[in-house]
Every structure is written in structure tokens, then in C-alpha cells.
């Protein structure tokens, strides 16, 4: 009888522990999915081209730069830890601005910076 009771207590303890572990895993996965969604930038290059009034050559270059920017942000979300994520994000944004400044004229750059700033603020990345 004593063995049966101890076996039941042990089984109950293991099941409670595994349930708690599963719950923590679900919470961690939810946080990670939210973080990945925040850094997943889906840029509509056609709308951006119309808004910035881009030429065909500029559109090709901007598409390449925005794709690189999106991939860099995904890398930040997956590979960087909490301590340096903010700094690496700022570096990625500054790199994108530097590339865009080379492609766009002053008026287009002003409009692009407004769009980029609003996007980063809305995403919570700035």
C-alpha cells in the first residue's frame, strides 16, 4: 500500500512538473513569435515606388536594398540577444539609410525617411 501511494505521489509530481514545463515553453514560443512578427518587414515596393516617384533604375535598386533590409531585420530578430538587439537594429537602420541616400534624391529621401520613421515607431523598433 505504501508503494502504491508513493508511486501515485511521484506520478502526480512528474505530471505537474511536465505541465508547468510545457506551459513555460508555450509562453516562450508566444514571445518569440511576437518578436519575429515585429521584425518581419513586408515592404510593398510598388507602393513605395509610386509614393517616392521612382524611375525604373531606382526601383530596381530600392527593391534590392529593401530586400536586404528586411533580411537583416529577420537576422536581428533570430540571432541577436536582448542585450545588443537595440544596437544592432540601429546599425541595420543606419545601413539602410546610407544605401538609400545613394539611390534617392533629396526630396525622395525626405519622403523615405518619413515612411521609415513611422514604420519603425509603429513596429516598436525605435
C-alpha positions as CSV (number, residue, x, y, z in Angstrom):
1,X,0.0,0.0,0.0
2,X,2.8,2.3,0.9
3,X,4.5,1.7,-2.5
4,X,1.3,2.4,-4.4
5,X,0.9,5.7,-2.5
6,X,4.5,6.7,-3.2
7,X,4.0,5.8,-6.9
8,X,0.9,7.9,-7.1
9,X,2.7,10.9,-5.5
10,X,5.6,10.5,-7.8
11,X,3.4,10.3,-10.9
12,X,1.4,13.3,-9.8
13,X,4.7,15.3,-9.2
14,X,6.0,14.4,-12.6
15,X,2.8,15.2,-14.4
16,X,2.6,18.6,-12.6
17,X,6.2,19.4,-13.5
18,X,5.8,18.4,-17.1
19,X,2.6,20.5,-17.4
20,X,4.5,23.5,-16.0
21,X,7.4,23.0,-18.3
22,X,5.0,22.8,-21.3
23,X,3.3,26.0,-20.2
24,X,6.6,27.8,-20.0
25,X,7.5,26.6,-23.4
26,X,4.2,27.9,-24.8
27,X,4.8,31.3,-23.3
28,X,8.4,31.4,-24.6
29,X,7.2,30.4,-28.1
30,X,4.5,33.1,-28.0
31,X,7.0,35.8,-27.0
32,X,9.4,34.6,-29.8
33,X,6.6,34.6,-32.4
34,X,5.6,38.2,-31.4
35,X,9.2,39.3,-31.6
36,X,9.7,37.7,-35.0
37,X,6.5,39.3,-36.3
38,X,7.7,42.7,-35.0
39,X,10.9,42.4,-37.0
40,X,9.3,40.8,-40.1
41,X,9.0,43.8,-42.5
42,X,6.9,43.2,-45.6
43,X,7.6,46.2,-47.9
44,X,5.4,46.8,-50.8
45,X,8.0,48.0,-53.3
46,X,5.4,49.1,-55.9
47,X,3.6,51.4,-53.5
48,X,6.9,52.7,-52.3
49,X,7.9,53.4,-55.9
50,X,4.7,55.3,-56.6
51,X,5.0,57.3,-53.4
52,X,8.6,58.2,-54.0
53,X,8.1,58.7,-57.8
54,X,11.0,56.4,-58.6
55,X,12.5,55.7,-62.1
56,X,12.9,52.2,-63.3
57,X,16.5,52.0,-62.4
58,X,15.8,53.5,-58.9
59,X,13.0,50.9,-58.4
60,X,15.4,48.0,-59.1
61,X,18.0,49.4,-56.7
62,X,15.4,50.2,-54.0
63,X,13.9,46.7,-54.3
64,X,17.4,45.2,-53.7
65,X,18.0,47.5,-50.7
66,X,14.6,46.9,-49.1
67,X,15.0,43.1,-49.5
68,X,18.4,43.3,-47.8
69,X,17.0,45.5,-45.1
70,X,14.2,43.0,-44.5
71,X,16.6,40.1,-44.3
72,X,18.9,42.0,-41.9
73,X,16.0,42.7,-39.6
74,X,15.0,39.0,-39.6
75,X,18.6,38.1,-38.7
76,X,18.4,40.6,-35.8
77,X,15.2,39.0,-34.5
78,X,16.6,35.5,-34.6
79,X,20.3,35.7,-33.9
80,X,20.8,38.7,-31.5
81,X,20.2,38.5,-27.8
82,X,18.3,41.1,-25.8
83,X,21.4,43.0,-24.7
84,X,22.6,44.0,-28.2
85,X,19.4,43.8,-30.2
86,X,18.7,47.5,-30.0
87,X,22.2,48.5,-31.1
88,X,22.2,46.0,-34.0
89,X,18.8,47.2,-35.1
90,X,20.0,50.8,-35.1
91,X,23.1,49.7,-37.2
92,X,20.8,48.0,-39.7
93,X,18.6,51.0,-40.0
94,X,21.6,53.3,-40.5
95,X,23.0,51.0,-43.1
96,X,19.7,51.1,-45.0
97,X,19.5,54.9,-44.8
98,X,23.1,55.1,-46.2
99,X,22.2,52.9,-49.1
100,X,19.0,54.7,-49.8
101,X,20.8,58.1,-49.7
102,X,23.0,56.9,-52.5
103,X,20.0,55.9,-54.7
104,X,17.4,58.7,-53.9
105,X,17.4,62.4,-54.5
106,X,16.8,64.9,-51.6
107,X,13.0,65.1,-52.0
108,X,12.7,61.3,-52.3
109,X,15.0,60.8,-49.4
110,X,12.9,63.1,-47.2
111,X,9.7,61.2,-48.0
112,X,11.5,57.8,-47.5
113,X,12.8,58.9,-44.0
114,X,9.3,59.9,-43.0
115,X,7.9,56.5,-44.1
116,X,10.8,54.6,-42.4
117,X,10.4,56.5,-39.2
118,X,6.7,55.9,-38.9
119,X,7.2,52.2,-39.7
120,X,9.9,51.8,-37.1
121,X,7.8,53.6,-34.5
122,X,4.7,51.6,-35.3
123,X,6.7,48.4,-35.0
124,X,8.2,49.4,-31.7
125,X,11.8,49.2,-33.1
126,X,12.7,52.8,-32.3
